[in-house]
Structures are given as structure tokens and as C-alpha cells.
Amino acid sequence: MSTAVLKTEVRLFRREPGALFWILVFPTLLLVILGSLPSFRQPDDDLGGLRTVDAYVPVAVLLGLIVGGLQSMPQTLTGYRERGILRRMSATPVRPAALLSAQMTVYGGASLLSALLVLVVGRLGFDVRLPEQPFGYALALLSAVLVALALGSVVSALSRTTKIAGAVGSAVFFPSMFCAGVWVPVQAMPEVLARIVGCTPFGAAAQALNQAAAGHWPGWGHLGVLALWILLLTGAAARWFRWE
């Protein structure tokens, strides 16, 4: 990956207020809004004694990943292809693959920064405990970032225009948010539904993050689901992606 291309993409990303807000600010803002509700700061038996704000920290972490991977990156990549930028790059020493790698680095880094911001605000603002199994949490989080980027690459591969990318991304975005627990935390889902959701990329990620936050090593079943999705989605993106 060209350092110059990466620096350029970072500068361009910093000039996108919409992407900066939805990836970096919105997940933390959602946590602050929820944490400001007195009832969300009380232990809930349906959540195993956790407070609702505790349960929503992993959800807010995943929300930044989902927005970056499924909404922002596909729009940018498809726009580059639609305007012929990738085709013109093919005639230069900088290959289009360098741009793709830079995009994934930028959005992956922004997603990780968003996750860190959520954890810090949760701890300082609402006394949410930091993950008690930090290495397992880091592994689950990195896997979640990779699966979000892989899924976003598939959306980019299937979309000929930015309008199509927006439509396809939105079609995948809302089910992904449900599986991550945005509307109902995974801990509060019925057992059968939780098992089904656990087979999806962000459902497995949510459960792995929850386990690590509670001090347990993430279940190998959840990590295995994430690894399988990463392989499948990466293979599909590589097969279907077109530079022109």
C-alpha cells in the first residue's frame, strides 16, 4: 500500500463531516443519550443484572463499525469506480489495489477509534466497567472490524453506482443493526432468536464482545462464526469486485 495514497485518503476522509459524525460521534452520542435516562442506569434482571447502559456499550461499539463498513466505504469506492478514478489509476505506478487497501485502513482505523471513544465515555460518564478480558475483547473487536470491511467490500462489488451502493448498503445496514442489538440487546433476546442472531456476523460479534466484557474468553463458536464470515465475504468480494 502506497503511503502517499493512504495520506491522501486520510485527508479526504477528514473533509467528510458526514462520515466523521456518523462513524466517530454518533455511536458515542447514542450511548450518552441512553445513559442519561435514569431507568437505563438501574440493574435489569432481563439483562442478567446489568444496567441497560452497560449492555449498550458493545452495541455502540459495533454501530461505528457497521456505519463505516456498510455505509461510508462502499459509497466512496463505488464513487471512485463510477468516476473512472480506478481505471485511470491502472495506467499509473500506483495500482488500484493500493487505493482499496488505503480505504480499508482509513475506515478500519476510524471504526477502532470510534470504539475506543465509546469505551472511554462509557467508563468516565456512566461508570461502565472496561472489558475484564482485554485480549479477548481486542480479538473480537478486530474480527468485527474485518467482517464489517469485508461485507462493505461485497456491497461495493455488487454496486455499479453510488445510488445502488446506498440502496444495497441500507438493505444490509438495518438487519445488521438489529443483529448487533441496537433495538434489543442480545442478552434480552429470546434464546432461540439469540441463537439465530449468533450465526450472523454482527450477532456473533456482539456476543463475543459481551463475553469478553464480562471477563470470559469469547466463545470459540462466536469467533469461528466471525472467521467463517470473513473468509466467505472476502472471497466473494475478490471474485465479484471490478475496477471499472
Buried (B, 14 or more C-beta within 10 A) or exposed (E): BBEEBBEBBBEBBEEBEEBBEBBBBBBBEBBBEBBEEEEBBEEBEEBEEBBBBBBBBBBBBBBBBBBBBBBBBBBBBBBBBBEEBBEEBEEEEBBBEBBBBBBBBBBBBBBBEBBBBBBEBBEEBBEBEEBEBEEBBEBBBEBBBBBBBBBBBBBBBBBEEBEBBBEBBEEBBEEBBBBBBBEBBBBBBEEEEBEEBBBBBBBBBBBBBBBBBBEEBBBEEBBEBBBBBBEBBBEBBEEEBEBE
